[in-house]
């Protein structure tokens, strides 16, 4: 009987609690009345994914274990050297709530010569930097929203811009720091918002032109051969007056909020086959130019003229069974959750160690 391949699922301590970035995003925000819920599912999302993936991969026939990545990196290295896994399923997105360390953990796998799922350190670091992502996408002739970067609220008086705009922390993911009040219509409001955000996040703030229009995302699996799963659209039609049509932090992670209930994913999106191809081709190009591996999700916005703008490229996105956009798209394609996870694992096994 052939020996079972050994897979270690590595995850981080941030999955056990709300990260400091999320706490900052939730403090002191101003929203329309009626939004008082504080239930936050980001705390349990990664743990649920890990549990389910362990179950799925064990059923497939792999020898699966888990490993928590903490502040003492030497322990992580010792355990990985001891276990000698055939593959790491990488769910480590931070060390001690520091998301900058995500790329360094992947770099550690590279140094140890271990194969792992998902994108490499260069891609992880580039995609975490929203400005670097935009620069790369723009260089490769993909449409992006015009943007500025602010290190001080006083810069508002010196930089030209067209309102409305939306402000985001430059180095955050999972919509941390994005609320209904992030969309701004004048310089006074922008200056005030920048002052607050710079103080909270202690990093530059990206301010980009707000694109009023439809929002789509495409989940992609593979490397040499890419599978673009069915296009998903966010339906904002039930969003009450006073709320912007954006996927804020509340819309992603807080089920009891108006934003969450009014950002309904529709997959497959109700669009023509020609337009679907256009969206998928844009997503595939973005995936490739950012150097994504195995799986990623590309978020896009389409303006009133039908121009597709790439908002973000998300390597190693949420894989929550049934709840995440990725698993929903896989189901629409005809894959079970087990098939989705198996295809990601097989993609990682097929490519060479250290391939960016």
VEXDREN-2710 file (C-alpha; in Angstrom, 1 decimal):
% VEXDREN-2710
k/r/px/py/pz
1/UNK/0.0/0.0/0.0
2/UNK/1.5/3.4/-1.0
3/UNK/2.4/5.7/1.8
4/UNK/-0.2/8.5/2.5
5/UNK/1.1/12.0/1.6
6/UNK/1.5/14.2/4.6
7/UNK/-0.2/17.6/4.7
8/UNK/0.2/20.1/7.5
9/UNK/-2.3/22.9/7.7
10/UNK/-0.5/26.0/9.2
11/UNK/-2.6/28.8/10.6
12/UNK/-1.9/31.9/12.7
13/UNK/-2.8/33.2/16.2
14/UNK/-4.8/36.0/14.6
15/UNK/-7.5/33.4/13.8
16/UNK/-8.1/33.0/17.5
17/UNK/-9.2/36.6/18.1
18/UNK/-10.0/39.8/16.3
19/UNK/-6.8/41.3/15.0
20/UNK/-5.7/44.8/16.1
21/UNK/-6.3/46.1/12.6
22/UNK/-10.0/45.0/12.8
23/UNK/-10.4/46.6/16.2
24/UNK/-9.1/49.9/14.8
25/UNK/-11.5/49.6/11.9
26/UNK/-14.5/49.2/14.2
27/UNK/-13.6/52.0/16.7
28/UNK/-15.0/55.4/16.2
29/UNK/-16.7/55.0/12.9
30/UNK/-19.8/57.0/12.0
31/UNK/-22.7/55.2/10.3
32/UNK/-26.3/55.8/9.6
33/UNK/-28.6/55.1/12.5
34/UNK/-29.9/51.6/13.0
35/UNK/-26.5/49.8/12.7
36/UNK/-25.7/48.8/16.3
37/UNK/-24.7/45.2/15.9
38/UNK/-21.2/44.1/16.9
39/UNK/-21.3/40.4/16.1
40/UNK/-18.1/39.7/14.1
41/UNK/-17.5/36.4/12.2
42/UNK/-14.0/37.2/11.2
43/UNK/-12.8/35.7/14.5
44/UNK/-14.0/32.2/13.7
45/UNK/-13.7/32.1/9.9
46/UNK/-10.1/30.7/9.7
47/UNK/-10.7/28.1/12.4
48/UNK/-13.8/26.8/10.7
49/UNK/-11.9/26.6/7.4
50/UNK/-9.0/24.7/9.0
51/UNK/-11.4/22.2/10.7
52/UNK/-13.3/21.6/7.4
53/UNK/-10.2/21.3/5.3
54/UNK/-8.6/18.8/7.7
55/UNK/-11.8/16.7/7.5
56/UNK/-12.0/17.0/3.7
57/UNK/-8.4/16.1/3.0
58/UNK/-8.5/13.2/5.5
59/UNK/-11.5/11.8/3.7
60/UNK/-9.6/12.0/0.4
61/UNK/-6.8/10.0/1.8
62/UNK/-4.1/12.4/3.0
63/UNK/-2.4/12.2/6.4
64/UNK/-3.4/15.6/7.8
65/UNK/-2.3/17.5/10.9
66/UNK/-2.4/21.2/12.0
67/UNK/0.2/23.6/13.2
68/UNK/-0.3/27.0/14.9
69/UNK/2.2/29.6/13.9
70/UNK/3.0/31.8/16.9
71/UNK/5.5/34.6/17.7
72/UNK/8.3/32.0/18.3
73/UNK/9.2/31.2/14.7
74/UNK/11.9/28.8/15.8
75/UNK/9.2/26.4/17.1
76/UNK/7.4/26.6/13.7
77/UNK/10.7/25.8/11.9
78/UNK/11.5/22.9/14.3
79/UNK/8.1/21.4/13.9
80/UNK/8.2/21.6/10.1
81/UNK/11.6/20.1/10.0
82/UNK/10.5/17.3/12.3
83/UNK/7.2/16.5/10.4
84/UNK/8.7/16.9/6.9
85/UNK/5.3/17.4/5.3
86/UNK/4.8/16.7/1.6
87/UNK/2.7/19.9/1.5
88/UNK/1.8/22.8/3.7
89/UNK/-1.8/24.1/3.4
90/UNK/-0.9/27.7/4.1
91/UNK/-3.5/29.6/6.2
92/UNK/-1.0/31.8/8.0
93/UNK/-1.9/35.5/7.2
94/UNK/0.0/37.2/10.1
95/UNK/2.3/36.8/13.0
96/UNK/1.2/38.5/16.2
97/UNK/-1.6/40.3/14.3
98/UNK/1.0/41.8/11.9
99/UNK/-0.2/41.1/8.4
100/UNK/3.1/42.3/7.0
101/UNK/4.6/39.0/8.2
102/UNK/2.4/36.9/5.8
103/UNK/4.9/37.1/3.0
104/UNK/7.8/36.3/5.4
105/UNK/6.1/33.1/6.6
106/UNK/5.8/32.0/3.0
107/UNK/9.5/32.9/2.6
108/UNK/10.3/30.6/5.5
109/UNK/8.7/27.7/3.6
110/UNK/10.8/28.6/0.6
111/UNK/14.0/28.6/2.7
112/UNK/13.1/25.2/4.2
113/UNK/12.5/23.9/0.7
114/UNK/8.9/22.9/1.5
115/UNK/6.0/22.9/-1.0
116/UNK/2.9/24.9/0.1
117/UNK/-0.4/26.0/-1.3
118/UNK/-1.1/29.5/-2.6
119/UNK/1.0/32.4/-3.7
120/UNK/4.7/33.0/-3.0
121/UNK/6.2/35.8/-0.8
122/UNK/6.6/38.3/-3.7
123/UNK/3.0/38.1/-4.7
124/UNK/1.7/38.1/-1.1
125/UNK/3.7/41.2/-0.3
126/UNK/2.8/43.0/-3.6
127/UNK/-1.0/42.3/-3.2
128/UNK/-1.0/43.4/0.4
129/UNK/0.3/46.8/-0.8
130/UNK/-2.7/48.3/-2.7
131/UNK/-0.6/50.9/-4.4
132/UNK/2.0/48.4/-5.6
133/UNK/-0.9/46.3/-7.0
134/UNK/-2.3/49.2/-8.9
135/UNK/1.1/50.2/-10.3
136/UNK/1.6/46.6/-11.6
137/UNK/-1.9/46.3/-13.0
138/UNK/-1.6/49.7/-14.7
139/UNK/1.7/48.9/-16.3
140/UNK/0.1/45.8/-17.9
141/UNK/-2.7/48.0/-19.3
142/UNK/-5.4/46.8/-16.9
143/UNK/-7.9/49.6/-15.9
144/UNK/-7.7/50.9/-12.4
145/UNK/-9.4/53.8/-10.6
146/UNK/-7.2/57.0/-10.5
147/UNK/-5.7/57.3/-7.0
148/UNK/-3.5/59.3/-4.7
149/UNK/-1.6/58.3/-1.6
150/UNK/-1.7/60.5/1.6
151/UNK/0.8/60.6/4.5
152/UNK/-0.7/63.7/6.0
153/UNK/-4.2/65.2/6.0
154/UNK/-2.6/68.6/5.0
155/UNK/-1.8/67.1/1.6
156/UNK/-5.5/67.3/0.7
157/UNK/-5.0/71.0/0.1
158/UNK/-2.2/70.4/-2.4
159/UNK/-3.4/67.4/-4.5
160/UNK/-5.9/67.6/-7.3
161/UNK/-8.7/65.0/-7.3
162/UNK/-12.2/64.4/-8.6
163/UNK/-14.9/63.6/-6.0
164/UNK/-16.4/61.3/-4.9
165/UNK/-13.4/59.3/-3.6
166/UNK/-13.0/56.3/-1.3
167/UNK/-10.3/56.1/1.4
168/UNK/-8.6/52.8/2.4
169/UNK/-5.6/51.8/4.5
170/UNK/-2.8/50.9/2.1
171/UNK/-1.7/47.7/3.8
172/UNK/-4.9/46.0/5.0
173/UNK/-7.1/43.2/3.6
174/UNK/-10.5/41.7/4.4
175/UNK/-12.0/45.2/4.0
176/UNK/-10.5/46.3/7.4
177/UNK/-10.8/50.1/7.7
178/UNK/-13.5/50.4/5.0
179/UNK/-16.9/51.6/6.3
180/UNK/-19.9/53.5/4.9
181/UNK/-18.2/56.8/5.7
182/UNK/-15.1/55.9/3.6
183/UNK/-16.8/57.4/0.6
184/UNK/-16.1/61.1/0.6
185/UNK/-17.6/64.0/-1.4
186/UNK/-15.5/67.0/-0.4
187/UNK/-12.1/68.1/0.8
188/UNK/-13.2/69.0/4.4
189/UNK/-14.6/65.5/5.0
190/UNK/-11.6/63.9/3.4
191/UNK/-9.1/65.9/5.5
192/UNK/-11.0/64.9/8.7
193/UNK/-11.2/61.3/7.6
194/UNK/-7.5/61.1/6.8
195/UNK/-6.6/62.6/10.1
196/UNK/-8.6/59.8/11.9
197/UNK/-7.3/57.0/9.7
198/UNK/-3.7/57.9/9.8
199/UNK/-3.8/58.0/13.5
200/UNK/-5.6/54.6/13.8
201/UNK/-3.7/52.6/11.2
202/UNK/-0.3/54.2/11.3
203/UNK/0.2/53.7/7.6
204/UNK/-0.4/55.7/4.4
205/UNK/-4.0/56.0/3.1
206/UNK/-5.0/55.2/-0.4
207/UNK/-7.6/57.6/-1.8
208/UNK/-9.0/56.5/-5.2
209/UNK/-11.9/57.7/-7.3
210/UNK/-15.1/56.1/-6.3
211/UNK/-16.6/54.1/-9.2
212/UNK/-20.3/54.1/-9.2
213/UNK/-21.4/50.9/-10.8
214/UNK/-21.7/47.1/-10.6
215/UNK/-19.2/45.0/-8.6
216/UNK/-18.0/41.5/-9.7
217/UNK/-15.5/39.0/-8.6
218/UNK/-13.9/36.0/-10.2
219/UNK/-12.4/33.0/-8.4
220/UNK/-9.5/31.3/-10.2
221/UNK/-7.8/28.0/-9.6
222/UNK/-4.7/26.6/-11.2
223/UNK/-1.3/27.5/-12.6
224/UNK/-0.3/26.5/-16.2
225/UNK/-4.0/25.6/-16.9
226/UNK/-6.3/28.1/-15.2
227/UNK/-10.0/27.6/-14.4
228/UNK/-12.0/30.8/-14.1
229/UNK/-15.0/29.9/-12.0
230/UNK/-18.4/31.5/-12.8
231/UNK/-18.6/35.3/-12.3
232/UNK/-20.2/36.5/-9.1
233/UNK/-21.9/39.9/-8.7
234/UNK/-22.7/41.7/-5.5
235/UNK/-26.4/42.8/-5.6
236/UNK/-26.8/46.2/-3.9
237/UNK/-30.4/46.7/-4.9
238/UNK/-31.8/46.4/-1.3
239/UNK/-29.2/48.7/0.2
240/UNK/-31.1/51.5/2.1
241/UNK/-30.7/55.1/1.3
242/UNK/-27.7/56.6/3.0
243/UNK/-25.5/53.5/2.5
244/UNK/-23.0/53.4/-0.3
245/UNK/-22.9/50.4/-2.6
246/UNK/-19.6/49.1/-1.4
247/UNK/-18.4/45.9/0.3
248/UNK/-17.4/47.3/3.7
249/UNK/-16.0/45.5/6.7
250/UNK/-19.5/45.1/8.1
251/UNK/-20.7/43.7/4.7
252/UNK/-18.1/41.0/4.8
253/UNK/-18.0/39.9/8.5
254/UNK/-21.0/41.2/10.5
255/UNK/-24.2/39.2/9.6
256/UNK/-26.5/41.3/11.8
257/UNK/-25.8/44.5/10.0
258/UNK/-27.7/46.3/7.2
259/UNK/-24.6/46.2/5.0
260/UNK/-24.2/42.5/5.3
261/UNK/-27.9/41.8/4.5
262/UNK/-27.8/44.3/1.6
263/UNK/-24.8/42.9/-0.2
264/UNK/-26.2/39.7/-1.7
265/UNK/-23.9/37.7/-3.9
266/UNK/-25.4/36.4/-7.1
267/UNK/-23.5/33.5/-8.7
268/UNK/-23.5/32.9/-11.6
269/UNK/-24.0/36.6/-12.3
270/UNK/-27.0/37.5/-14.6
271/UNK/-24.9/38.8/-17.5
272/UNK/-24.4/37.9/-21.1
273/UNK/-21.9/35.2/-22.1
274/UNK/-19.9/37.9/-23.9
275/UNK/-19.7/40.1/-20.9
276/UNK/-18.9/37.1/-18.7
277/UNK/-15.9/36.3/-20.9
278/UNK/-14.7/39.9/-20.7
279/UNK/-14.9/39.8/-16.9
280/UNK/-13.1/36.5/-16.7
281/UNK/-10.4/37.4/-19.1
282/UNK/-9.7/40.6/-17.1
283/UNK/-9.5/38.5/-13.9
284/UNK/-7.1/35.9/-15.5
285/UNK/-4.8/38.6/-16.7
286/UNK/-4.7/40.3/-13.3
287/UNK/-4.0/36.8/-11.7
288/UNK/-1.2/36.2/-14.0
289/UNK/0.5/39.6/-13.9
290/UNK/0.5/39.6/-10.1
291/UNK/2.1/36.1/-10.1
292/UNK/-0.8/34.3/-8.3
293/UNK/-0.5/30.6/-7.8
294/UNK/-3.0/27.8/-7.1
295/UNK/-6.0/30.0/-6.3
296/UNK/-7.0/33.6/-5.9
297/UNK/-9.9/36.0/-6.3
298/UNK/-10.0/39.2/-8.4
299/UNK/-12.5/42.0/-7.4
300/UNK/-13.7/44.3/-10.2
301/UNK/-16.0/47.3/-10.7
302/UNK/-17.7/48.1/-13.9
303/UNK/-18.6/51.8/-14.6
304/UNK/-21.6/53.2/-16.5
305/UNK/-19.6/53.0/-19.8
306/UNK/-18.9/49.3/-19.3
307/UNK/-15.3/49.7/-18.5
308/UNK/-13.9/47.0/-16.2
309/UNK/-11.7/48.4/-13.4
310/UNK/-9.7/46.0/-11.2
311/UNK/-10.1/46.8/-7.5
312/UNK/-8.0/44.2/-5.8
313/UNK/-6.2/40.9/-6.4
314/UNK/-6.7/38.6/-3.4
315/UNK/-4.2/35.6/-3.1
316/UNK/-5.1/33.0/-0.6
317/UNK/-8.7/34.3/-0.2
318/UNK/-11.4/33.0/2.2
319/UNK/-12.4/29.4/1.6
320/UNK/-15.2/29.1/4.1
321/UNK/-17.5/26.2/3.0
322/UNK/-20.8/27.5/1.8
323/UNK/-20.2/31.1/3.1
324/UNK/-17.3/32.4/1.0
325/UNK/-17.6/33.7/-2.5
326/UNK/-14.9/31.2/-3.6
327/UNK/-16.8/28.1/-2.5
328/UNK/-20.0/29.6/-3.9
329/UNK/-18.4/30.0/-7.3
330/UNK/-17.0/26.5/-7.1
331/UNK/-20.5/25.1/-6.4
332/UNK/-21.9/27.1/-9.4
333/UNK/-19.2/25.5/-11.5
334/UNK/-20.3/22.0/-10.4
335/UNK/-17.5/21.3/-7.9
336/UNK/-18.2/20.0/-4.4
337/UNK/-16.2/21.7/-1.6
338/UNK/-14.0/18.6/-1.4
339/UNK/-13.3/18.9/-5.1
340/UNK/-12.3/22.6/-4.7
341/UNK/-9.9/21.9/-1.9
342/UNK/-8.5/18.8/-3.8
343/UNK/-7.9/20.9/-6.9
344/UNK/-6.0/23.5/-5.0
345/UNK/-3.9/20.9/-3.4
346/UNK/-3.2/19.1/-6.7
347/UNK/-2.3/22.5/-8.3
348/UNK/0.3/23.0/-5.5
349/UNK/1.7/19.4/-5.9
350/UNK/2.1/19.8/-9.7
351/UNK/4.2/22.9/-9.8
352/UNK/7.8/23.1/-8.7
353/UNK/8.9/24.3/-5.2
354/UNK/9.9/27.9/-5.4
355/UNK/7.9/28.7/-8.5
356/UNK/6.7/32.3/-8.4
END
